[in-house]
Amino acid sequence: MPTIVHFEIPAEDVQRAKKFYQDLFGWKIERMPGPQEYWMISTTNVQGEKGVDGGLILKQHPEHRPTNYVDVPSVDQYAAKVEQLGGKVVIAKMPVPGFGYFAVCVDTEGNCVGLWEYDPGAA
């Protein structure tokens, strides 16, 4: 069954947000190498076991809200299903080289939901 595997938190001031979440939850937040400004968030549950990881990104527009990414077997199939059910694909399928593919959709209530397809061969 598809489940949440990643989340993204947009921030106007990434350093301020980084400090907030590190101080609040003890999350480990580190900038990823490469040209895109993206900070990986590593989490653990209350027992100290690995939790769902996420990302901290620069806010793209005033309405930019957190997005949960759900692992699916096929971004293409689930993007089509989103539209069949009355949602909308707002960012078409894109590769994350070496990791997989994602798309971002809006549900029938105006909430963002990301689709994630793991594929280490993505280019």
Residue pairs with C-beta under 8 A, 6 or more apart in sequence:
2 70
2 71
2 72
2 78
3 70
3 71
4 52
4 68
4 69
4 70
4 71
5 52
5 69
5 70
5 71
5 116
6 52
6 53
6 54
6 55
6 68
6 69
6 114
6 116
7 41
7 52
7 54
7 55
7 66
7 67
7 68
7 69
8 54
8 55
8 56
8 57
8 66
8 67
8 69
8 114
9 17
9 21
9 41
9 54
9 55
9 56
9 57
9 66
10 57
10 58
10 59
10 60
10 64
10 65
10 66
11 17
11 18
11 56
11 57
11 58
11 59
12 58
12 59
14 37
14 39
14 56
14 57
14 58
17 56
18 29
18 39
18 56
21 27
21 29
21 41
21 56
22 28
22 29
25 43
26 44
27 41
27 42
27 43
28 41
28 42
29 39
29 40
29 41
29 42
29 56
30 39
30 40
30 42
31 37
31 38
31 39
31 40
32 38
32 39
32 40
37 57
37 58
38 55
38 56
38 57
39 55
39 56
39 57
40 53
40 54
40 55
41 53
41 54
41 55
41 56
42 50
42 53
43 50
43 51
43 52
43 53
43 54
44 50
44 51
45 51
65 111
65 112
66 112
67 104
67 112
67 113
67 114
68 113
68 114
69 102
69 113
69 114
69 115
69 116
70 113
70 114
70 115
70 116
71 116
71 117
71 118
72 78
72 115
72 116
72 117
73 117
74 117
75 93
75 101
75 102
75 103
75 115
75 116
75 117
76 93
78 103
78 115
79 89
79 92
79 93
79 103
79 105
79 115
82 88
82 89
82 105
82 107
82 113
82 115
83 89
85 108
86 108
87 105
87 106
87 107
87 108
87 113
88 105
88 106
89 103
89 104
89 105
90 104
90 105
90 106
90 112
91 102
91 103
91 104
92 103
93 101
93 102
93 103
94 101
94 102
94 103
95 101
95 122
95 123
96 102
96 122
97 122
97 123
98 120
98 122
98 123
99 118
99 119
99 120
99 122
100 116
100 117
100 118
100 119
100 120
100 122
101 116
101 117
101 119
101 122
102 114
102 115
102 116
102 117
103 114
103 115
104 112
104 113
104 114
104 115
105 112
105 113
105 114
105 115
106 112
106 113
107 113
